Amino acid sequence: MFQSLSKNLEKAIKSLKGQGRITEINIAATIKEIRRSLVQADVHYKVAKQVTDAIKQKAIGTNVLTSVSPGQLFTKLVQDALTDLMGGTHSQVRLTGHPAVILVAGLQGAGKTTLTGKLAHYYQKKNKTPLLVACDVYRPAAAEQLKKLGAGLNVSVYTEPAETNPHTIAQNAIQEAKNKAMDLVIVDTAGRLAIDEVMMQELRMLKEKLKPSETLFVVDAMAGQDAVTTAQAFNKQLNFDGVVLTKLDGDARGGAALSIRSVVDKPIKFISTGEKMEDLDLFHPDRMASRILGMGDVVSFVERAEAVYNEEQQRSLQQKIKTNQFNLEDLVHQIRQIKKMGSLKEMVSMLPGLGKAVQDLPIDDNMFNSCEVIIASMTPKERRNPPIIDQSRRERIARGSGKTIQEVHQLLKQFDMMHKMIKKIPKEGFNLFGSLPGLLKKTR
């Protein structure tokens, strides 16, 4: 996400390198280029002008410390402006009531039903007991889709026959949640291909009867300025509490994310960056601004890592590394843990300095599947002691995994390289993600 904007902003700020100080003359071209970059990224032109005017006003006359270059200072000013544009600080999701109710609304195709599953998964990890409610009685198989998501998450789903009034379904579902001591109800509502009064009336009545603690408007980030227009129309009728941006992984421009907060004056509360249930994050304006400017997002990276690693696993891994006992069983376990954290390319891009290194690399989330299959075809003894894998064993492993002998050779070669790097930990430290771009380039 934001690849196009990031490249253009980097190019614009580069023009200030070598300048002794910031003046109205030497930043004129930079400001113009930043405004053009924002508009090209689908940011509304009025918002783009507002942002660049604010940057210019703060930049002119600012004293540049001897330890800070004009380019560095200007980058900080742009970062602050983008952060303010997207809301400044993270907006908390309110969960009040017994049970708390989240009402999910939006146009058809924006990803509402999938989002309800992601929300259930997100709050499950926070020790909530969610109930999904199928109030989309118009779209064929909408309830079945929700049931499938619920089954995969081990979350209950409340449905009634399609001819039942959505308001009745929702009220009955809340009673069901009370009876079963569930503390969170997430209501999936019907979408339309376009905004219409019947749809809005139904949503208004649902909100009036349910009195949800949160009403979230789901918008497809790839819709560009149409997303902002739709958000304005929904907000006027529904007065929602926050926005969820979906499909950010498919949008290289990201203008909707930058515009929607300013135009609608409602916070972005979640962003979705993939199809997996784990691909949902709280929206932090300051972290997003850092990522747009190629400065990474270490805080979010650590939060995701902490969600899949516990202290006991960390201690065990550290001990194996210290005693040089890291083997192929440990490698495949680490791969599975990393995959739980979300998109691999997104994870690497969160680390400062690595975003550019992996931007043009063909990193596929399925790239490790072959590795897992090969390791699964080894005996426990071979996984724990890779040096014993001679030519005959490699041929057997290739046949058992359905892979070529060359792929088996490549995996073992990569593991050997990684093992040598691990041995250097006491002296140099080890960064699996830091070594990844180089390894990928060597194996392309």
Sequence and secondary structure as in RCSB ss.txt:
>XXXX:A:sequence
MFQSLSKNLEKAIKSLKGQGRITEINIAATIKEIRRSLVQADVHYKVAKQVTDAIKQKAIGTNVLTSVSPGQLFT
KLVQDALTDLMGGTHSQVRLTGHPAVILVAGLQGAGKTTLTGKLAHYYQKKNKTPLLVACDVYRPAAAEQLKKLG
AGLNVSVYTEPAETNPHTIAQNAIQEAKNKAMDLVIVDTAGRLAIDEVMMQELRMLKEKLKPSETLFVVDAMAGQ
DAVTTAQAFNKQLNFDGVVLTKLDGDARGGAALSIRSVVDKPIKFISTGEKMEDLDLFHPDRMASRILGMGDVVS
FVERAEAVYNEEQQRSLQQKIKTNQFNLEDLVHQIRQIKKMGSLKEMVSMLPGLGKAVQDLPIDDNMFNSCEVII
ASMTPKERRNPPIIDQSRRERIARGSGKTIQEVHQLLKQFDMMHKMIKKIPKEGFNLFGSLPGLLKKTR
>XXXX:A:secstr
  HHHHHHHHHHHHTTTT SS  HHHHHHHHHHHHHHHHHTT  HHHHHHHHHHHHHHHTT    TTS HHHHHH
HHHHHHHHHHTTSS       BTTEEEEEEE TTS HHHHHHHHHHHHHTTT  EEEEE   SSTTHHHHHHHHH
HHHT EEE   TTS HHHHHHHHHHHHHHTT  EEEEE    SS  HHHHHHHHHHHHHH  SEEEEEEEGGGTH
HHHHHHHHHHHHH  SEEEEE GGG SS HHHHHHHHHH   EEEEE SSSTT EEE  HHHHHHHHTT   HHH
HHHHHHHH  HHHHHHHHHHHHTT   HHHHHHHHHHHHHTS HHHHHHTSTTTHHHHHTS   TTTTHHHHHHH
HTS HHHHH GGG  HHHHHHHHHHHT  HHHHHHHHHHHHHHHHHHHTHHHH   HHHHHHHHHHHT 
